[in-house]
Every structure is written in C-alpha cells, then in structure tokens.
Amino acid sequence: MGRHASSRRHDAPRRHRPPRRRGALRIIGWTMALLTVAGTGLAAAVIHRLNGNLTSVDIDSALGENRPPAADNGAMNILLLGSDSRSGIRPASAGDPGRSDTAMVLHLYQGRQRAALVSIPRDTLVTRPACTAHSGASDPGGSRKMFNESFTVGGPACAVSTVERLSGLRMDHYVELDFGGFQKIVDTLGGVDLTTTKPLKDHASGLDLAAGPHKLNGTQALALVRTRKSVGDGSDLGRIQLQQDFLKALLNQVSSAGTLTNPARLFALADTATKAMTTDSKLAGTTALMGLATDLKGLNTSGLQSLTLPVGPDAQDPNRVTPLAAESEQVWQALRTDQPVPPSATQRSMGDKGSAGSLVTP
C-alpha cells in the first residue's frame, strides 16, 4: 500500500471460480498487528523514527459529515487494503497511485473478544459514490462500477466512501499495506519456509516452484501471492486461498525466528513495516498502532469469524461478480448491530463455497 497523491489502473477481466475461504483471512490482520506491536520494546528515539516512516491520509476531512454514524457501544470498523503503490513492482506513471488488490472490513466487537473479517472481491460490481479524483475534479461515480476502481479513481478516501455506501458501516480507521514492503519484510525475516503440494508456475508473475519444500525470498514470495494463473481457472477469487496459506507460513516464520526477542531484527522488521504502511491520520503513530495491536492480540481463533462478501456471477458479465442482495444485507446488518454473521448469509455465495485443496502448507 502506499503514499497517496496518485491513482491506479485496474486489471483486465478475469473469470471466477469459488475459492476456499476460511479463518486464514485473519492472518492479514494478525500480521499487521504483529508488525506494529514491535514498537513496544524499542526506545523513544527509535519510536520517533518509526513514526516518521508512516504515511497518513485525513479520511475524515476528505469525506466530511455525510457518512454513517460511528458505533455508540465501542465497536470498531477498519478497512484493510493491500496495494502495489510505492512497491516498485511495476512502472509508475505520473498521477498513478497503483491499484488495490485486496480489501477487507475488520469489525471489532464491543469488548474486543470477538471480530469479523469480511473480504470484498475486487471484481465486485457496486454503486460508487461521487468521489474527488486525484486531479481534484469530481468523479460522479454510478452503478455497476468495479469495486477496486474506487481506489484507482480517488485513493483511500474514495475506497472508504465506497465501502461505507456498500455496507452502511462507518470505517473508523484505514490501514493500507504496500506489496513492495511485504517483499522486504520477507527478506528481513531471512525468507519464509513452506511446502507446495503441486508445481506452481506463472510466467506473468515470474513464479516457478516445484512441488516440495522451499524457503522463499521476498521476490519469490511476492510472485506467489500475486499469481493467478497457477490457481484454479486464474480468477481473483481463486488466488485468495493461496495468499492466505502463504500468510500462515509468514506468521509461523515470525513466531519461530526469535524476532520478538531479537532487538536488531525487531527494529528492522518494524522499520520495514512502517515504511510500507499508510493509515488514516488518527492511526498515524506507533502509539495508536500499538493500541490497535493490543486490541487484536486479545482475540483468538475461536473468536474470529471470517467470510467473503456473499457474491454470485454477474448476469451481464461472466468476468464480474455482484453482491447477493439479501445475503449481503444479512452480513452488514449483523455488523451494524454488533452481532455475529449468521451462517445462512454465505450458503449461496461463490466466495465461501468449496475448495480445490490447499496448494501451500506452512
């Protein structure tokens, strides 16, 4: 994710196949918490440096008052975005902030003992509200707009506005992680150990892994999490499980590498992570991030519900998906009232049906 004065292109259409969506979605939230909490063992001067690494955007000023109300019971909603801005993985052009590849709404329930993580497929067709484009002009938005184009058109503020329009939930915070920083994090850890259950090869991403155990460096790891052609029918939905499995391996690596008890490695990891993050202005500091990390640390797997926004194939374009109206409303209504999402919400969804089996094991 990245620094924003820029704008992103969107991907070419891709066909969809239902992926396996399970609790591994939580790993992105856990990983970010783990990286930000690194500041707890560091001196004040070092924390000052980490604060200087962070990029922030003032979402509240950009969106004004015409937004859903904040929860009145202490519940919190955070938009988590993964992007390739600042990453250096593709040529950049003037005014181009990159693109958004991953978007999730993290709902922290009152008391912070439970959470829900809702992934929004980037090819979902939604109604985009009017947004201020990177040029300063007003983009009128409209119906049947691809979800990840909101970030391309108007950056973080437009992405937040689109999610709020879609869900009726106020996003209290925004956290964006840069893919290039992700690559450097892997190298800082000395690589990530995992096993592929079948050969994975994708000329587009540069991925070429035989079946069996590997220690991936940052370049290989980035190729793995960005590949589509090695997964199912090459859809964005099918790629998500591969990303989840890799992030499990990444978290295992952090836990087993002695990172949190090694001051030099701890600082290197925190320094790399904060350089890769963009947050809303209220979260733009090590102290605030550590507070969020503390909230996340109080959760365990039994208290986290993860799912994909219920979607089905679009009737007009087989390369796009659309929200299932009744089921999607079940999801958002549950979160608006700080309740668990009922199982019935995902029974017909492409995003939470079936699995082709894990391609990567930690």
C-alpha positions as CSV (number, residue, x, y, z in Angstrom):
1,M,0.0,0.0,0.0
2,G,1.4,3.4,-0.4
3,R,1.8,7.1,-0.3
4,H,-1.1,8.9,-1.9
5,A,-1.1,11.6,-4.4
6,S,-1.6,9.0,-7.0
7,S,-4.1,7.0,-9.0
8,R,-4.3,3.3,-10.0
9,R,-5.2,1.3,-13.1
10,H,-7.5,-1.7,-12.8
11,D,-6.9,-5.3,-14.0
12,A,-8.3,-6.9,-17.1
13,P,-11.4,-9.1,-16.7
14,R,-10.9,-12.5,-15.2
15,R,-13.1,-15.5,-14.8
16,H,-14.1,-16.6,-11.4
17,R,-14.1,-19.9,-9.5
18,P,-15.2,-20.3,-5.9
19,P,-12.1,-20.4,-3.6
20,R,-11.8,-21.9,-0.1
21,R,-12.4,-19.1,2.4
22,R,-11.6,-20.0,6.0
23,G,-10.2,-18.5,9.1
24,A,-6.9,-17.8,7.4
25,L,-8.1,-14.4,6.4
26,R,-7.4,-13.3,9.9
27,I,-3.7,-13.7,9.2
28,I,-3.5,-10.3,7.4
29,G,-4.9,-8.6,10.5
30,W,-2.7,-10.6,12.8
31,T,0.4,-10.0,10.7
32,M,-0.2,-6.2,10.7
33,A,-0.7,-6.3,14.5
34,L,2.4,-8.3,15.0
35,L,4.5,-5.8,12.9
36,T,3.1,-2.7,14.6
37,V,3.4,-4.1,18.1
38,A,7.2,-4.4,17.5
39,G,7.5,-0.9,18.8
40,T,6.7,-2.0,22.4
41,G,10.3,-3.0,23.1
42,L,12.1,0.0,21.4
43,A,13.5,3.2,22.8
44,A,11.8,6.6,22.4
45,A,14.2,7.7,19.7
46,V,13.5,4.6,17.7
47,I,9.7,5.1,18.0
48,H,10.2,8.6,16.8
49,R,11.9,7.2,13.7
50,L,9.1,4.7,13.1
51,N,6.5,7.4,13.4
52,G,8.4,9.3,10.7
53,N,8.1,6.3,8.4
54,L,4.3,6.3,8.4
55,T,2.3,7.9,5.7
56,S,-1.2,9.0,6.6
57,V,-4.3,10.4,4.9
58,D,-7.0,12.5,6.5
59,I,-10.1,10.5,5.7
60,D,-12.4,12.5,7.9
61,S,-11.7,15.8,6.3
62,A,-11.9,14.3,2.8
63,L,-15.4,12.8,3.4
64,G,-17.0,15.4,5.6
65,E,-20.1,14.7,7.6
66,N,-22.3,12.8,5.1
67,R,-21.3,9.3,6.5
68,P,-22.8,6.5,8.5
69,P,-22.7,7.2,12.3
70,A,-20.0,5.7,14.4
71,A,-21.0,2.8,16.7
72,D,-22.1,4.0,20.1
73,N,-21.0,0.9,22.0
74,G,-17.3,0.8,21.4
75,A,-17.3,-1.4,18.4
76,M,-14.8,-0.5,15.6
77,N,-14.6,-1.0,11.9
78,I,-11.3,-0.9,9.9
79,L,-10.8,-1.0,6.2
80,L,-7.7,-3.1,5.4
81,L,-6.3,-2.6,1.9
82,G,-3.5,-4.3,0.0
83,S,-2.0,-2.3,-2.9
84,D,1.0,-2.0,-5.2
85,S,1.6,1.7,-4.8
86,R,5.2,2.6,-3.7
87,S,6.1,-1.0,-4.3
88,G,8.3,-0.7,-7.4
89,I,6.9,-3.9,-8.8
90,R,5.6,-2.2,-12.0
91,P,6.4,1.0,-13.8
92,A,4.6,4.0,-12.3
93,S,3.3,7.0,-14.3
94,A,2.5,10.5,-13.2
95,G,-0.6,10.7,-11.1
96,D,-0.9,6.9,-10.8
97,P,-1.2,5.6,-7.2
98,G,-1.2,1.9,-8.3
99,R,-4.1,-0.5,-7.7
100,S,-5.9,-2.2,-4.9
101,D,-5.7,-6.0,-4.9
102,T,-7.1,-6.9,-1.5
103,A,-9.8,-5.3,0.6
104,M,-11.3,-6.5,3.9
105,V,-13.5,-4.9,6.5
106,L,-12.4,-5.8,10.1
107,H,-15.2,-5.4,12.6
108,L,-14.0,-5.5,16.2
109,Y,-17.0,-6.2,18.5
110,Q,-17.6,-4.4,21.8
111,G,-15.2,-5.8,24.4
112,R,-12.7,-6.9,21.7
113,Q,-13.2,-10.6,22.5
114,R,-14.6,-11.3,19.0
115,A,-14.1,-10.0,15.5
116,A,-15.5,-10.5,12.0
117,L,-13.4,-10.1,8.8
118,V,-15.3,-9.6,5.6
119,S,-13.3,-9.8,2.3
120,I,-14.7,-7.8,-0.6
121,P,-13.7,-9.4,-4.0
122,R,-12.1,-6.7,-6.1
123,D,-14.1,-7.5,-9.2
124,T,-17.4,-7.0,-7.4
125,L,-19.8,-4.6,-9.2
126,V,-21.0,-1.9,-6.8
127,T,-22.5,1.6,-6.8
128,R,-19.6,4.0,-6.4
129,P,-20.5,7.3,-4.8
130,A,-19.2,10.6,-6.1
131,C,-15.5,11.0,-5.2
132,T,-12.8,13.6,-5.6
133,A,-10.4,12.3,-8.2
134,H,-6.6,12.6,-7.9
135,S,-6.8,15.5,-10.3
136,G,-9.0,17.4,-7.9
137,A,-12.0,17.0,-10.2
138,S,-15.2,15.4,-9.1
139,D,-15.9,11.9,-10.3
140,P,-19.7,11.2,-10.4
141,G,-19.5,7.5,-9.7
142,G,-22.5,5.5,-10.6
143,S,-23.8,1.9,-10.7
144,R,-22.0,-1.2,-12.0
145,K,-18.6,0.1,-11.1
146,M,-15.8,-2.4,-10.3
147,F,-15.1,-2.2,-6.6
148,N,-11.3,-1.8,-6.8
149,E,-11.7,1.1,-9.3
150,S,-12.7,3.3,-6.3
151,F,-9.1,3.3,-5.1
152,T,-7.9,3.9,-8.6
153,V,-10.2,6.8,-9.1
154,G,-9.9,8.6,-5.7
155,G,-7.4,6.8,-3.5
156,P,-8.2,5.9,0.2
157,A,-11.0,8.3,0.7
158,C,-12.9,7.0,-2.3
159,A,-12.3,3.4,-1.2
160,V,-13.6,4.2,2.3
161,S,-16.6,6.1,0.9
162,T,-17.5,3.1,-1.4
163,V,-17.3,0.6,1.4
164,E,-19.4,2.8,3.7
165,R,-22.0,3.2,0.9
166,L,-22.0,-0.6,0.3
167,S,-22.2,-1.6,4.0
168,G,-23.9,1.2,5.9
169,L,-20.9,0.9,8.4
170,R,-18.7,3.8,9.3
171,M,-15.0,3.0,8.8
172,D,-13.3,4.2,11.9
173,H,-9.8,3.5,10.6
174,Y,-8.0,2.8,7.3
175,V,-4.8,0.7,7.0
176,E,-3.0,0.0,3.7
177,L,0.0,-2.3,3.2
178,D,2.3,-1.9,0.3
179,F,3.3,-5.1,-1.6
180,G,6.8,-3.9,-2.1
181,G,7.1,-3.5,1.6
182,F,5.7,-7.0,2.0
183,Q,8.6,-8.3,-0.2
184,K,11.1,-6.5,2.0
185,I,9.5,-7.9,5.2
186,V,10.1,-11.4,3.9
187,D,13.7,-10.7,3.2
188,T,14.1,-9.1,6.6
189,L,12.9,-12.4,8.2
190,G,15.5,-14.3,6.1
191,G,12.9,-15.9,4.0
192,V,9.7,-18.0,4.6
193,D,9.6,-21.8,4.8
194,L,6.7,-23.5,3.1
195,T,5.8,-26.6,1.1
196,T,3.9,-26.6,-2.2
197,T,1.7,-29.5,-2.9
198,K,2.0,-29.2,-6.7
199,P,4.2,-27.4,-9.1
200,L,3.3,-23.7,-9.4
201,K,4.3,-21.8,-12.5
202,D,3.2,-18.4,-13.8
203,H,5.1,-16.5,-16.4
204,A,3.2,-13.3,-15.7
205,S,4.3,-13.1,-12.1
206,G,7.6,-14.9,-12.5
207,L,6.6,-17.8,-10.3
208,D,8.3,-21.1,-10.8
209,L,8.2,-23.6,-7.9
210,A,8.4,-27.3,-8.0
211,A,6.3,-29.4,-5.6
212,G,8.0,-29.8,-2.3
213,P,9.7,-27.7,0.5
214,H,11.0,-24.2,-0.2
215,K,12.5,-21.2,1.6
216,L,11.1,-18.3,-0.4
217,N,12.9,-14.9,-0.6
218,G,11.0,-11.7,-0.9
219,T,10.9,-11.8,-4.7
220,Q,9.6,-15.3,-4.8
221,A,7.0,-14.6,-2.1
222,L,5.7,-11.7,-3.9
223,A,5.4,-13.7,-7.1
224,L,3.5,-16.4,-5.2
225,V,0.9,-14.1,-3.6
226,R,0.3,-12.2,-6.8
227,T,-0.1,-15.3,-9.1
228,R,-3.4,-16.1,-10.6
229,K,-2.5,-18.4,-13.5
230,S,-1.3,-21.1,-11.1
231,V,-4.5,-21.2,-9.2
232,G,-7.8,-22.8,-10.4
233,D,-9.1,-21.0,-13.5
234,G,-7.0,-17.9,-12.9
235,S,-9.6,-15.9,-11.1
236,D,-9.0,-13.3,-8.4
237,L,-11.3,-15.4,-6.1
238,G,-9.1,-18.5,-6.6
239,R,-5.9,-16.6,-5.8
240,I,-7.1,-15.6,-2.3
241,Q,-6.6,-19.0,-0.7
242,L,-3.0,-19.1,-1.9
243,Q,-2.4,-15.8,-0.3
244,Q,-4.0,-17.0,2.9
245,D,-1.8,-20.1,3.1
246,F,1.3,-18.1,2.5
247,L,0.4,-15.6,5.2
248,K,0.0,-18.6,7.6
249,A,3.6,-19.6,6.7
250,L,4.8,-16.0,7.2
251,L,3.2,-15.8,10.6
252,N,4.8,-19.1,11.6
253,Q,8.2,-17.8,10.4
254,V,7.9,-14.6,12.6
255,S,6.9,-16.7,15.6
256,S,9.7,-19.2,15.2
257,A,12.6,-16.9,14.1
258,G,13.0,-15.3,17.6
259,T,12.1,-12.0,16.0
260,L,10.3,-10.5,19.0
261,T,13.2,-11.3,21.4
262,N,16.0,-10.1,19.0
263,P,16.2,-6.2,19.2
264,A,18.1,-5.8,15.9
265,R,15.7,-7.9,14.0
266,L,12.7,-6.4,15.8
267,F,13.8,-2.9,14.8
268,A,14.5,-4.0,11.2
269,L,11.1,-5.6,10.9
270,A,9.2,-2.6,12.5
271,D,11.2,-0.2,10.3
272,T,10.3,-2.0,7.1
273,A,6.7,-2.5,8.1
274,T,6.0,1.1,9.0
275,K,7.6,2.3,5.7
276,A,5.1,0.1,3.9
277,M,2.0,1.3,5.7
278,T,-0.5,4.1,5.0
279,T,-3.1,4.8,7.7
280,D,-5.8,7.3,8.4
281,S,-4.5,10.3,10.3
282,K,-5.9,9.2,13.7
283,L,-3.9,6.0,13.5
284,A,-0.7,7.6,12.2
285,G,1.6,6.9,15.1
286,T,3.3,4.0,16.8
287,T,1.3,4.6,20.0
288,A,-2.0,4.4,18.2
289,L,-0.9,1.4,16.2
290,M,0.2,-0.4,19.3
291,G,-3.2,0.3,20.8
292,L,-4.8,-1.4,17.8
293,A,-2.4,-4.2,18.0
294,T,-3.3,-4.7,21.7
295,D,-7.0,-4.9,20.6
296,L,-6.1,-7.6,18.0
297,K,-3.9,-9.6,20.5
298,G,-6.9,-10.1,22.7
299,L,-8.6,-12.2,20.0
300,N,-8.2,-15.9,19.4
301,T,-9.2,-18.1,16.6
302,S,-12.5,-19.2,18.2
303,G,-13.5,-15.5,18.5
304,L,-12.8,-14.6,14.8
305,Q,-15.4,-15.1,12.1
306,S,-14.0,-14.7,8.6
307,L,-16.0,-14.7,5.3
308,T,-16.3,-13.3,1.9
309,L,-19.0,-10.8,1.0
310,P,-21.7,-13.0,-0.5
311,V,-21.5,-12.7,-4.3
312,G,-22.7,-14.5,-7.4
313,P,-21.9,-14.3,-11.1
314,D,-23.0,-11.1,-12.8
315,A,-25.8,-11.7,-15.2
316,Q,-24.3,-9.4,-17.9
317,D,-20.6,-10.1,-17.5
318,P,-19.2,-13.5,-16.5
319,N,-15.9,-11.9,-15.6
320,R,-17.5,-9.9,-12.7
321,V,-19.5,-10.8,-9.6
322,T,-22.3,-8.9,-7.9
323,P,-23.4,-9.0,-4.2
324,L,-26.3,-11.3,-3.4
325,A,-28.7,-8.6,-2.1
326,A,-30.4,-10.5,0.7
327,E,-27.3,-12.3,2.0
328,S,-25.1,-9.2,1.8
329,E,-27.6,-7.2,3.8
330,Q,-27.6,-10.1,6.4
331,V,-23.8,-9.6,6.7
332,W,-23.9,-5.8,7.1
333,Q,-27.0,-5.7,9.3
334,A,-25.3,-8.2,11.7
335,L,-22.2,-6.0,11.9
336,R,-24.2,-2.8,12.2
337,T,-25.9,-4.3,15.3
338,D,-22.7,-5.8,16.6
339,Q,-23.9,-9.4,16.1
340,P,-22.3,-12.5,14.6
341,V,-23.0,-13.0,10.9
342,P,-25.5,-15.9,10.5
343,P,-24.3,-19.0,8.6
344,S,-27.3,-18.5,6.2
345,A,-25.6,-15.4,4.8
346,T,-22.8,-17.4,3.0
347,Q,-24.6,-20.6,1.9
348,R,-25.2,-19.4,-1.7
349,S,-22.0,-17.3,-2.1
350,M,-19.3,-18.1,-4.7
351,G,-16.8,-16.8,-2.2
352,D,-17.4,-19.3,0.6
353,K,-18.2,-22.4,-1.4
354,G,-16.0,-25.4,-1.9
355,S,-12.2,-25.7,-2.3
356,A,-9.8,-27.2,-4.8
357,G,-7.5,-28.1,-1.8
358,S,-4.5,-26.2,-0.3
359,L,-1.6,-25.6,-2.7
360,V,0.7,-24.4,0.0
361,T,1.3,-25.8,3.6
362,P,3.3,-23.9,6.2
